[in-house]
């Protein structure tokens, strides 16, 4: 039925001039939504490139992770119930402001027995590698907190509190290096 055929031929796109092996091509206009996506992604990639690669404003996932972990660490350490571990105490021993606070505490309370250079005297040397209850940072904290009253070292826990004790221990550790097997 020729009439039906006529109705299906609604406004056909023009045919392009070339033919390849008898194959012809419509000269179709790209749909607007398609063009919009193309141009939008070009603009997006440019803005992305500037923001993340060039300006230094945008942070990579690694940087964001590091920032977030550092924040969590700070919050954790600020909590009163937080107990310092060996790693944290070693880290504190490299922190200049912590060490100088610790030094002030040391000069005020410890220097009379342990000497100006931590070399010992009435108390033991704090720079040698022999320790009464162990040389791990947490052992030293325990020693300073609980003392060794029978041998003439009083418990400093209640007098100084945890913060000052970890600072003074950081100051002592600042004179030491992490033993090779622990690092
Ligand atoms: C009155 C003297 C005296 C004062 C003050 C003193 N200590 Fe001691 N300290 C000692 C004596 C004595 C010992 C040895 C205890 C033992 O043999 O059990 C000692 C041991 C120690 C040890 C263990 C050393 C080791 O080799 O194992 C540490 C750490 C220490 N003192 C830190 C401190 C800190 C920190 C302060 C200041 C807050 C301090 N001491 C104040 C007398 C003192």
Boltz pocket constraint, residues with backbone or C-beta under 6 A from the ligand:
constraints:
  - pocket:
      binder: B
      contacts: [[A, 105], [A, 106], [A, 109], [A, 110], [A, 111], [A, 112], [A, 113], [A, 114], [A, 122], [A, 123], [A, 124], [A, 125], [A, 126], [A, 130], [A, 131], [A, 132], [A, 133], [A, 134], [A, 140], [A, 143], [A, 144], [A, 148], [A, 151], [A, 152], [A, 153], [A, 154], [A, 156], [A, 168], [A, 169]]
      max_distance: 6.0
